[in-house]
Amino acid sequence: MIYVICEPCVGVKDKSCMEVCPVDCIYEGEDQCYINPDECIGCSACAAVCPVEAIFDEDQVPEQWKDYIEKNRRFFEQ
C-alpha cells in the first residue's frame, strides 16, 4: 500500500507528515511534499496528521487528483 500526496498540499507543505513518518520516505519538492513509493511502508501515519487532508492510499485517490499518482512517481525518477 503506497500513499500519495495530492493537490491540497501544493503551496502548503506543512511537513507534519515528515515528522511522523517512521521510515523518512517523505521528501520536500518545490511545490509540495512527495512520498517515495519504494520506501513507503503503508503505515498511514502521515495521512492521519495531514492538516489539509492531502494524503491518500494510492487506490483511494479522488478522481480529480489521479494525476498526482504519476506526478509523485516522476518526482522520484529525476
N, C-alpha and C positions, 0 to 999 in steps of 0.2 A: 504494500500500500504506500503510495507516494503522495505527498502533499504538494499543492501548487498555490502560489501567492498570486492573487488576481487584482483587478483594477482598483479596488478601494485603497490599496497600498500606495499607488502611484502618487508621488509628491508628499507622502506622509512619512513613510519609513520610521515608524515608532520604535522599532527594534526590541520590543518586549519579547517577540518570538525568538530573537537571537539569544537573549539572556536565559531562556528556559530550555533551549534545545540541548539534550544530553549528549549529542554527537557533533555539535557545532557544524551542522550542514547548511546553515542559512548564511547567505552572503549578501552584502550590500552592493547594489548596482547603482547606476547613475540616477535612475528614476524610481526605483523600487528595490525591495529585497527579493532574493531568489533562493529556492530550496534545491540543493544538489540532489537529483534523483538517484544517483549512485551511492549517496551517503545516508539518505533519509531512511530511518528505521520504522516509520509509520506510527510513532507513539502518540501523535496528536497533541502533544504539549503546546506546540506553537499555536494551533488553532484555538485552543482554549483561552489563551491570553491576548489574542489579537483584538485591539480595541475597535478596529474598523471592520471586523469580520471578513477579512480578505483571503483567508487560508481555507482551502477545501481539499478533501480527498480527491485525487485525480478523477475518479469515477463519479464524483458528485459536483464537479464544477458546473455552475449555472450555464445554460446555453449561451447567453450573451457574452460570457468570458472564456469560452472554449479555446480561443486563440492564445490565451495565456499559457496553456499547456505547452504549446510549441515555442512560445516566447521564452519560457523557462528553460526548455531543452537547449535552445540556441544560445542562451547566455553562457552555458557551460561548455559549449563547443568552441568558443572563442579561444 
